[in-house]
Amino acid sequence: MLELVPPGTSKGSGVEMLLDHLGITPKEIMAIGDGENDVEMLELAGLGVCLSNGAEKTKAVANVIGASNDEDGAADAIYRYAF
């Protein structure tokens, strides 16, 4: 897979812009990811969840390692930590 984004941007910077717009602090959000392009977003969030099939660099910055994609890891994290 190849993802292209403008220089100086990331998922983390996009989430940060949204938080500023909504008046929400990073401590109030959970981010879920599995790829290296999710690292900044997970570092920003109050709770960063990396799926168990994720990249090692992503796992290293996550607060929690969740179930894999094949085990509906994103849905499991939402049920487990957001509700």
Biopython code that builds the backbone (N, CA, C, O; Angstrom):
import numpy as np
from Bio.PDB.StructureBuilder import StructureBuilder

atoms = [
    (1, "MET", "N", (0.840, -1.159, 0.000)),
    (1, "MET", "CA", (0.000, 0.000, 0.000)),
    (1, "MET", "C", (0.900, 1.242, 0.000)),
    (1, "MET", "O", (1.950, 1.256, 0.642)),
    (2, "LEU", "N", (0.489, 2.247, -0.704)),
    (2, "LEU", "CA", (1.208, 3.513, -0.758)),
    (2, "LEU", "C", (0.236, 4.629, -0.424)),
    (2, "LEU", "O", (-0.816, 4.758, -1.050)),
    (3, "GLU", "N", (0.591, 5.428, 0.563)),
    (3, "GLU", "CA", (-0.233, 6.575, 0.933)),
    (3, "GLU", "C", (0.587, 7.837, 0.742)),
    (3, "GLU", "O", (1.733, 7.914, 1.185)),
    (4, "LEU", "N", (0.011, 8.812, 0.093)),
    (4, "LEU", "CA", (0.680, 10.082, -0.140)),
    (4, "LEU", "C", (-0.075, 11.190, 0.573)),
    (4, "LEU", "O", (-1.295, 11.298, 0.453)),
    (5, "VAL", "N", (0.648, 12.003, 1.306)),
    (5, "VAL", "CA", (0.056, 13.162, 1.980)),
    (5, "VAL", "C", (0.958, 14.362, 1.728)),
    (5, "VAL", "O", (2.152, 14.194, 1.483)),
    (6, "PRO", "N", (0.412, 15.554, 1.784)),
    (6, "PRO", "CA", (1.248, 16.741, 1.591)),
    (6, "PRO", "C", (2.353, 16.813, 2.644)),
    (6, "PRO", "O", (2.160, 16.362, 3.773)),
    (7, "PRO", "N", (3.501, 17.373, 2.288)),
    (7, "PRO", "CA", (4.599, 17.511, 3.255)),
    (7, "PRO", "C", (4.134, 18.243, 4.512)),
    (7, "PRO", "O", (3.367, 19.203, 4.439)),
    (8, "GLY", "N", (4.610, 17.774, 5.664)),
    (8, "GLY", "CA", (4.280, 18.419, 6.929)),
    (8, "GLY", "C", (2.928, 18.033, 7.492)),
    (8, "GLY", "O", (2.495, 18.602, 8.494)),
    (9, "THR", "N", (2.248, 17.075, 6.867)),
    (9, "THR", "CA", (0.948, 16.654, 7.373)),
    (9, "THR", "C", (1.000, 15.197, 7.818)),
    (9, "THR", "O", (1.885, 14.440, 7.419)),
    (10, "SER", "N", (0.048, 14.827, 8.640)),
    (10, "SER", "CA", (-0.060, 13.449, 9.112)),
    (10, "SER", "C", (-1.463, 13.264, 9.660)),
    (10, "SER", "O", (-2.230, 14.221, 9.776)),
    (11, "LYS", "N", (-1.788, 12.032, 9.994)),
    (11, "LYS", "CA", (-3.073, 11.798, 10.645)),
    (11, "LYS", "C", (-3.110, 12.538, 11.974)),
    (11, "LYS", "O", (-4.151, 13.059, 12.373)),
    (12, "GLY", "N", (-1.973, 12.583, 12.656)),
    (12, "GLY", "CA", (-1.900, 13.299, 13.931)),
    (12, "GLY", "C", (-2.196, 14.779, 13.776)),
    (12, "GLY", "O", (-2.928, 15.348, 14.585)),
    (13, "SER", "N", (-1.641, 15.414, 12.753)),
    (13, "SER", "CA", (-1.895, 16.849, 12.563)),
    (13, "SER", "C", (-3.335, 17.093, 12.145)),
    (13, "SER", "O", (-3.916, 18.119, 12.498)),
    (14, "GLY", "N", (-3.918, 16.166, 11.399)),
    (14, "GLY", "CA", (-5.323, 16.289, 11.022)),
    (14, "GLY", "C", (-6.239, 16.175, 12.231)),
    (14, "GLY", "O", (-7.188, 16.946, 12.373)),
    (15, "VAL", "N", (-5.953, 15.211, 13.104)),
    (15, "VAL", "CA", (-6.746, 15.057, 14.325)),
    (15, "VAL", "C", (-6.577, 16.288, 15.212)),
    (15, "VAL", "O", (-7.543, 16.760, 15.812)),
    (16, "GLU", "N", (-5.367, 16.802, 15.297)),
    (16, "GLU", "CA", (-5.110, 17.998, 16.108)),
    (16, "GLU", "C", (-5.932, 19.193, 15.612)),
    (16, "GLU", "O", (-6.474, 19.949, 16.419)),
    (17, "MET", "N", (-6.024, 19.364, 14.304)),
    (17, "MET", "CA", (-6.847, 20.444, 13.744)),
    (17, "MET", "C", (-8.314, 20.252, 14.110)),
    (17, "MET", "O", (-9.000, 21.212, 14.461)),
    (18, "LEU", "N", (-8.797, 19.011, 14.029)),
    (18, "LEU", "CA", (-10.186, 18.727, 14.373)),
    (18, "LEU", "C", (-10.448, 18.996, 15.856)),
    (18, "LEU", "O", (-11.479, 19.565, 16.215)),
    (19, "LEU", "N", (-9.522, 18.589, 16.705)),
    (19, "LEU", "CA", (-9.667, 18.838, 18.140)),
    (19, "LEU", "C", (-9.746, 20.329, 18.439)),
    (19, "LEU", "O", (-10.585, 20.767, 19.227)),
    (20, "ASP", "N", (-8.873, 21.103, 17.811)),
    (20, "ASP", "CA", (-8.898, 22.556, 17.990)),
    (20, "ASP", "C", (-10.243, 23.127, 17.563)),
    (20, "ASP", "O", (-10.808, 23.974, 18.254)),
    (21, "HIS", "N", (-10.751, 22.670, 16.439)),
    (21, "HIS", "CA", (-12.022, 23.151, 15.916)),
    (21, "HIS", "C", (-13.180, 22.818, 16.862)),
    (21, "HIS", "O", (-14.093, 23.623, 17.044)),
    (22, "LEU", "N", (-13.132, 21.623, 17.460)),
    (22, "LEU", "CA", (-14.210, 21.163, 18.329)),
    (22, "LEU", "C", (-14.032, 21.567, 19.791)),
    (22, "LEU", "O", (-14.945, 21.396, 20.598)),
    (23, "GLY", "N", (-12.863, 22.099, 20.130)),
    (23, "GLY", "CA", (-12.596, 22.481, 21.514)),
    (23, "GLY", "C", (-12.418, 21.294, 22.438)),
    (23, "GLY", "O", (-12.813, 21.335, 23.603)),
    (24, "ILE", "N", (-11.826, 20.248, 21.918)),
    (24, "ILE", "CA", (-11.594, 19.019, 22.675)),
    (24, "ILE", "C", (-10.099, 18.861, 22.905)),
    (24, "ILE", "O", (-9.295, 19.220, 22.044)),
    (25, "THR", "N", (-9.724, 18.330, 24.053)),
    (25, "THR", "CA", (-8.302, 18.096, 24.322)),
    (25, "THR", "C", (-7.922, 16.679, 23.885)),
    (25, "THR", "O", (-8.777, 15.796, 23.826)),
    (26, "PRO", "N", (-6.654, 16.466, 23.583)),
    (26, "PRO", "CA", (-6.210, 15.125, 23.202)),
    (26, "PRO", "C", (-6.481, 14.075, 24.280)),
    (26, "PRO", "O", (-6.690, 12.904, 23.963)),
    (27, "LYS", "N", (-6.479, 14.485, 25.557)),
    (27, "LYS", "CA", (-6.738, 13.541, 26.648)),
    (27, "LYS", "C", (-8.128, 12.920, 26.550)),
    (27, "LYS", "O", (-8.374, 11.856, 27.118)),
    (28, "GLU", "N", (-9.035, 13.579, 25.834)),
    (28, "GLU", "CA", (-10.420, 13.139, 25.762)),
    (28, "GLU", "C", (-10.708, 12.152, 24.635)),
    (28, "GLU", "O", (-11.843, 11.701, 24.481)),
    (29, "ILE", "N", (-9.691, 11.816, 23.848)),
    (29, "ILE", "CA", (-9.961, 10.960, 22.687)),
    (29, "ILE", "C", (-9.169, 9.661, 22.718)),
    (29, "ILE", "O", (-8.140, 9.535, 23.382)),
    (30, "MET", "N", (-9.697, 8.710, 21.973)),
    (30, "MET", "CA", (-9.017, 7.447, 21.733)),
    (30, "MET", "C", (-8.725, 7.379, 20.241)),
    (30, "MET", "O", (-9.568, 7.748, 19.424)),
    (31, "ALA", "N", (-7.548, 6.915, 19.887)),
    (31, "ALA", "CA", (-7.197, 6.691, 18.486)),
    (31, "ALA", "C", (-6.852, 5.220, 18.320)),
    (31, "ALA", "O", (-6.234, 4.611, 19.193)),
    (32, "ILE", "N", (-7.258, 4.662, 17.191)),
    (32, "ILE", "CA", (-7.007, 3.253, 16.899)),
    (32, "ILE", "C", (-6.269, 3.172, 15.574)),
    (32, "ILE", "O", (-6.688, 3.781, 14.590)),
    (33, "GLY", "N", (-5.181, 2.429, 15.542)),
    (33, "GLY", "CA", (-4.433, 2.294, 14.302)),
    (33, "GLY", "C", (-3.596, 1.039, 14.286)),
    (33, "GLY", "O", (-3.507, 0.309, 15.273)),
    (34, "ASP", "N", (-2.973, 0.802, 13.123)),
    (34, "ASP", "CA", (-2.110, -0.371, 12.999)),
    (34, "ASP", "C", (-0.879, -0.114, 12.137)),
    (34, "ASP", "O", (0.040, -0.932, 12.113)),
    (35, "GLY", "N", (-0.853, 1.005, 11.435)),
    (35, "GLY", "CA", (0.260, 1.279, 10.532)),
    (35, "GLY", "C", (1.192, 2.354, 11.066)),
    (35, "GLY", "O", (0.851, 3.095, 11.988)),
    (36, "GLU", "N", (2.372, 2.422, 10.471)),
    (36, "GLU", "CA", (3.339, 3.435, 10.885)),
    (36, "GLU", "C", (2.809, 4.845, 10.659)),
    (36, "GLU", "O", (3.245, 5.786, 11.322)),
    (37, "ASN", "N", (1.869, 4.995, 9.726)),
    (37, "ASN", "CA", (1.284, 6.311, 9.488)),
    (37, "ASN", "C", (0.307, 6.715, 10.597)),
    (37, "ASN", "O", (-0.228, 7.824, 10.576)),
    (38, "ASP", "N", (0.076, 5.836, 11.550)),
    (38, "ASP", "CA", (-0.810, 6.123, 12.684)),
    (38, "ASP", "C", (-0.047, 6.544, 13.940)),
    (38, "ASP", "O", (-0.669, 6.924, 14.931)),
    (39, "VAL", "N", (1.270, 6.484, 13.920)),
    (39, "VAL", "CA", (2.082, 6.728, 15.111)),
    (39, "VAL", "C", (1.786, 8.088, 15.741)),
    (39, "VAL", "O", (1.506, 8.152, 16.939)),
    (40, "GLU", "N", (1.839, 9.169, 14.976)),
    (40, "GLU", "CA", (1.611, 10.505, 15.543)),
    (40, "GLU", "C", (0.211, 10.627, 16.126)),
    (40, "GLU", "O", (0.029, 11.271, 17.160)),
    (41, "MET", "N", (-0.765, 10.031, 15.492)),
    (41, "MET", "CA", (-2.142, 10.076, 15.974)),
    (41, "MET", "C", (-2.262, 9.338, 17.310)),
    (41, "MET", "O", (-2.919, 9.828, 18.229)),
    (42, "LEU", "N", (-1.638, 8.177, 17.424)),
    (42, "LEU", "CA", (-1.684, 7.422, 18.676)),
    (42, "LEU", "C", (-0.939, 8.146, 19.784)),
    (42, "LEU", "O", (-1.367, 8.121, 20.939)),
    (43, "GLU", "N", (0.166, 8.790, 19.447)),
    (43, "GLU", "CA", (0.915, 9.549, 20.443)),
    (43, "GLU", "C", (0.104, 10.741, 20.954)),
    (43, "GLU", "O", (0.212, 11.102, 22.126)),
    (44, "LEU", "N", (-0.689, 11.342, 20.106)),
    (44, "LEU", "CA", (-1.493, 12.507, 20.460)),
    (44, "LEU", "C", (-2.648, 12.146, 21.383)),
    (44, "LEU", "O", (-2.938, 12.876, 22.331)),
    (45, "ALA", "N", (-3.301, 11.039, 21.117)),
    (45, "ALA", "CA", (-4.525, 10.666, 21.831)),
    (45, "ALA", "C", (-4.261, 10.320, 23.295)),
    (45, "ALA", "O", (-3.190, 9.838, 23.663)),
    (46, "GLY", "N", (-5.268, 10.583, 24.106)),
    (46, "GLY", "CA", (-5.196, 10.182, 25.507)),
    (46, "GLY", "C", (-5.083, 8.676, 25.650)),
    (46, "GLY", "O", (-4.437, 8.181, 26.574)),
    (47, "LEU", "N", (-5.710, 7.948, 24.739)),
    (47, "LEU", "CA", (-5.606, 6.487, 24.703)),
    (47, "LEU", "C", (-5.320, 6.076, 23.274)),
    (47, "LEU", "O", (-6.154, 6.258, 22.387)),
    (48, "GLY", "N", (-4.139, 5.520, 23.052)),
    (48, "GLY", "CA", (-3.759, 5.033, 21.737)),
    (48, "GLY", "C", (-3.813, 3.520, 21.711)),
    (48, "GLY", "O", (-3.150, 2.854, 22.506)),
    (49, "VAL", "N", (-4.599, 2.977, 20.800)),
    (49, "VAL", "CA", (-4.767, 1.528, 20.690)),
    (49, "VAL", "C", (-4.189, 1.064, 19.354)),
    (49, "VAL", "O", (-4.607, 1.522, 18.291)),
    (50, "CYS", "N", (-3.232, 0.158, 19.425)),
    (50, "CYS", "CA", (-2.695, -0.455, 18.213)),
    (50, "CYS", "C", (-3.264, -1.863, 18.117)),
    (50, "CYS", "O", (-3.305, -2.594, 19.107)),
    (51, "LEU", "N", (-3.697, -2.232, 16.936)),
    (51, "LEU", "CA", (-4.207, -3.584, 16.734)),
    (51, "LEU", "C", (-3.043, -4.570, 16.769)),
    (51, "LEU", "O", (-1.920, -4.224, 16.400)),
    (52, "SER", "N", (-3.310, -5.786, 17.209)),
    (52, "SER", "CA", (-2.230, -6.752, 17.431)),
    (52, "SER", "C", (-1.479, -7.124, 16.162)),
    (52, "SER", "O", (-0.344, -7.595, 16.237)),
    (53, "ASN", "N", (-2.086, -6.925, 15.006)),
    (53, "ASN", "CA", (-1.397, -7.209, 13.748)),
    (53, "ASN", "C", (-0.671, -5.968, 13.227)),
    (53, "ASN", "O", (-0.199, -5.965, 12.090)),
    (54, "GLY", "N", (-0.577, -4.923, 14.036)),
    (54, "GLY", "CA", (0.029, -3.664, 13.619)),
    (54, "GLY", "C", (1.538, -3.706, 13.525)),
    (54, "GLY", "O", (2.183, -4.672, 13.931)),
    (55, "ALA", "N", (2.085, -2.630, 12.977)),
    (55, "ALA", "CA", (3.530, -2.479, 12.825)),
    (55, "ALA", "C", (4.192, -2.347, 14.200)),
    (55, "ALA", "O", (3.599, -1.798, 15.129)),
    (56, "GLU", "N", (5.396, -2.843, 14.321)),
    (56, "GLU", "CA", (6.110, -2.800, 15.597)),
    (56, "GLU", "C", (6.302, -1.364, 16.089)),
    (56, "GLU", "O", (6.185, -1.108, 17.287)),
    (57, "LYS", "N", (6.593, -0.429, 15.188)),
    (57, "LYS", "CA", (6.762, 0.972, 15.593)),
    (57, "LYS", "C", (5.465, 1.537, 16.165)),
    (57, "LYS", "O", (5.491, 2.368, 17.072)),
    (58, "THR", "N", (4.359, 1.094, 15.643)),
    (58, "THR", "CA", (3.055, 1.555, 16.112)),
    (58, "THR", "C", (2.740, 0.940, 17.466)),
    (58, "THR", "O", (2.246, 1.627, 18.359)),
    (59, "LYS", "N", (3.016, -0.319, 17.622)),
    (59, "LYS", "CA", (2.818, -0.986, 18.912)),
    (59, "LYS", "C", (3.644, -0.308, 20.004)),
    (59, "LYS", "O", (3.200, -0.192, 21.146)),
    (60, "ALA", "N", (4.841, 0.133, 19.647)),
    (60, "ALA", "CA", (5.749, 0.723, 20.631)),
    (60, "ALA", "C", (5.209, 2.017, 21.237)),
    (60, "ALA", "O", (5.550, 2.342, 22.375)),
    (61, "VAL", "N", (4.381, 2.759, 20.514)),
    (61, "VAL", "CA", (3.864, 4.031, 21.040)),
    (61, "VAL", "C", (2.455, 3.897, 21.610)),
    (61, "VAL", "O", (1.959, 4.827, 22.246)),
    (62, "ALA", "N", (1.807, 2.764, 21.393)),
    (62, "ALA", "CA", (0.426, 2.578, 21.850)),
    (62, "ALA", "C", (0.363, 2.390, 23.363)),
    (62, "ALA", "O", (1.292, 1.865, 23.978)),
    (63, "ASN", "N", (-0.740, 2.823, 23.946)),
    (63, "ASN", "CA", (-1.002, 2.568, 25.362)),
    (63, "ASN", "C", (-1.510, 1.141, 25.559)),
    (63, "ASN", "O", (-1.278, 0.523, 26.598)),
    (64, "VAL", "N", (-2.204, 0.634, 24.545)),
    (64, "VAL", "CA", (-2.840, -0.679, 24.620)),
    (64, "VAL", "C", (-2.665, -1.387, 23.281)),
    (64, "VAL", "O", (-2.762, -0.767, 22.222)),
    (65, "ILE", "N", (-2.409, -2.683, 23.339)),
    (65, "ILE", "CA", (-2.416, -3.510, 22.132)),
    (65, "ILE", "C", (-3.737, -4.274, 22.145)),
    (65, "ILE", "O", (-4.010, -5.060, 23.052)),
    (66, "GLY", "N", (-4.542, -4.028, 21.128)),
    (66, "GLY", "CA", (-5.866, -4.649, 21.056)),
    (66, "GLY", "C", (-5.874, -5.887, 20.197)),
    (66, "GLY", "O", (-4.825, -6.384, 19.786)),
    (67, "ALA", "N", (-7.054, -6.378, 19.933)),
    (67, "ALA", "CA", (-7.238, -7.541, 19.071)),
    (67, "ALA", "C", (-6.836, -7.175, 17.634)),
    (67, "ALA", "O", (-6.659, -5.997, 17.323)),
    (68, "SER", "N", (-6.695, -8.156, 16.782)),
    (68, "SER", "CA", (-6.270, -7.926, 15.394)),
    (68, "SER", "C", (-7.437, -7.449, 14.530)),
    (68, "SER", "O", (-8.592, -7.457, 14.957)),
    (69, "ASN", "N", (-7.110, -7.035, 13.309)),
    (69, "ASN", "CA", (-8.148, -6.690, 12.330)),
    (69, "ASN", "C", (-9.095, -7.862, 12.121)),
    (69, "ASN", "O", (-10.312, -7.681, 12.064)),
    (70, "ASP", "N", (-8.539, -9.065, 12.006)),
    (70, "ASP", "CA", (-9.356, -10.253, 11.758)),
    (70, "ASP", "C", (-10.296, -10.570, 12.924)),
    (70, "ASP", "O", (-11.294, -11.272, 12.755)),
    (71, "GLU", "N", (-9.967, -10.047, 14.100)),
    (71, "GLU", "CA", (-10.795, -10.259, 15.297)),
    (71, "GLU", "C", (-11.644, -9.032, 15.614)),
    (71, "GLU", "O", (-12.109, -8.869, 16.742)),
    (72, "ASP", "N", (-11.848, -8.160, 14.608)),
    (72, "ASP", "CA", (-12.638, -6.937, 14.792)),
    (72, "ASP", "C", (-12.052, -6.054, 15.894)),
    (72, "ASP", "O", (-12.772, -5.559, 16.761)),
    (73, "GLY", "N", (-10.737, -5.868, 15.842)),
    (73, "GLY", "CA", (-10.027, -5.139, 16.881)),
    (73, "GLY", "C", (-10.488, -3.708, 17.099)),
    (73, "GLY", "O", (-10.551, -3.246, 18.239)),
    (74, "ALA", "N", (-10.812, -3.000, 16.025)),
    (74, "ALA", "CA", (-11.275, -1.614, 16.185)),
    (74, "ALA", "C", (-12.614, -1.585, 16.912)),
    (74, "ALA", "O", (-12.798, -0.792, 17.835)),
    (75, "ALA", "N", (-13.544, -2.434, 16.510)),
    (75, "ALA", "CA", (-14.847, -2.491, 17.174)),
    (75, "ALA", "C", (-14.683, -2.914, 18.629)),
    (75, "ALA", "O", (-15.334, -2.358, 19.513)),
    (76, "ASP", "N", (-13.825, -3.888, 18.882)),
    (76, "ASP", "CA", (-13.584, -4.352, 20.244)),
    (76, "ASP", "C", (-13.045, -3.218, 21.108)),
    (76, "ASP", "O", (-13.481, -3.053, 22.247)),
    (77, "ALA", "N", (-12.105, -2.435, 20.586)),
    (77, "ALA", "CA", (-11.536, -1.317, 21.352)),
    (77, "ALA", "C", (-12.601, -0.270, 21.664)),
    (77, "ALA", "O", (-12.627, 0.280, 22.765)),
    (78, "ILE", "N", (-13.465, 0.003, 20.714)),
    (78, "ILE", "CA", (-14.539, 0.980, 20.950)),
    (78, "ILE", "C", (-15.457, 0.490, 22.064)),
    (78, "ILE", "O", (-15.777, 1.248, 22.980)),
    (79, "TYR", "N", (-15.881, -0.757, 21.994)),
    (79, "TYR", "CA", (-16.762, -1.308, 23.028)),
    (79, "TYR", "C", (-16.061, -1.348, 24.382)),
    (79, "TYR", "O", (-16.665, -1.048, 25.412)),
    (80, "ARG", "N", (-14.786, -1.719, 24.372)),
    (80, "ARG", "CA", (-14.034, -1.910, 25.615)),
    (80, "ARG", "C", (-13.694, -0.590, 26.302)),
    (80, "ARG", "O", (-13.769, -0.494, 27.527)),
    (81, "TYR", "N", (-13.319, 0.430, 25.523)),
    (81, "TYR", "CA", (-12.785, 1.659, 26.120)),
    (81, "TYR", "C", (-13.656, 2.896, 25.954)),
    (81, "TYR", "O", (-13.483, 3.861, 26.698)),
    (82, "ALA", "N", (-14.578, 2.901, 25.014)),
    (82, "ALA", "CA", (-15.369, 4.109, 24.783)),
    (82, "ALA", "C", (-16.749, 4.038, 25.429)),
    (82, "ALA", "O", (-17.368, 5.072, 25.676)),
    (83, "PHE", "N", (-17.227, 2.853, 25.700)),
    (83, "PHE", "CA", (-18.556, 2.715, 26.304)),
    (83, "PHE", "C", (-18.461, 2.372, 27.757)),
    (83, "PHE", "O", (-19.484, 2.219, 28.424)),
]
sb = StructureBuilder()
sb.init_structure("model")
sb.init_model(0)
sb.init_chain("A")
sb.init_seg("    ")
for serial, (resi, resn, name, xyz) in enumerate(atoms, 1):
    if name == "N":
        sb.init_residue(resn, " ", resi, " ")
    sb.init_atom(name, np.array(xyz, "f"), 0.0, 1.0, " ", f" {name:<3s}", serial, name[0])
structure = sb.get_structure()
